[in-house]
């Protein structure tokens, strides 16, 4: 498991909004989940929203922001099969 005390002192983490911190901590403290390698699918956004009490729009926006800064890869191309 990730050392949460080191995350909380990280400059990047300190600059996140409370909602972004919540999603970040939801995704990254688990050793079996590496979002950079596994990605996140559309159905997982519903689960993240449900379990964090954020809306799907909020989660989608946060994931999009994380993708822009290179923390995560999320392919939201709905046209792919």
N, C-alpha and C positions, 0 to 999 in steps of 0.2 A: 504494500500500500504506500501511497505517496505521503511524505511528511508534510502535513497540512501547515505546520508552523513555518516551514520554508516557503511554501506557496504564499502565505499571507504576508510575508516580508518582501516578496518579489515586486519590483516596480511595475511590471506589466499588470500583475493581479491587482495592485492597489488602484490603478487607473480604471479598472472595469466598473461598470454600473453594478448595483446590487443584483439585478436580474442576470447580468452577464456572469457575475461571480457564482451565482446559483447554478447556472447551466455548466459553467467550467468545472465546478466541483462535482456536479452530477456526472460529467463525462470522464474526467481524467484521474480520479483517485483509484480507479479499479485496475489492477494489473492485467486482468483478462480483457480489458477493453482499450484498444489503441485506435482512436478515431482516424489517425493519419493513415493507418494501414487498412482498417476494415471499412471505413466510411460510415455514413448514417443514411438509412433509407427513409422514405416518406412516412412509413408506418411508425418508425421509431420517434419521429417528431411528435406524433400523437401521444405516445407513451411518455416522452420527456415532458410535454405540456401537462399531461394529467398528473404526473408524479411531482412536478415542481409548482403546480398551481398557476402556471403562466398560460397565456393563450397560445394557440398554435402559431399565430402571427408573430407574437413576441419571440417565441423559440426560433422560428424561421428567420427572423431578422437577426437574432444573435448568432445563429449558425452562419448566416451570410456574412456578418461582420468578422467572425472567426476565420472564415474561408478567405476573405480579402486580405487578412494579415498573416495568413499562412499557418494557422494553428491546426486547421482541420481541412479535410477534403470532403465536399458534399456535392454530388452530381444531382442537380434538381431538374434535369432534362426529362420532362414527362413524355416526350416522344419516343424514348428508347424502350425497347421491349426486352 
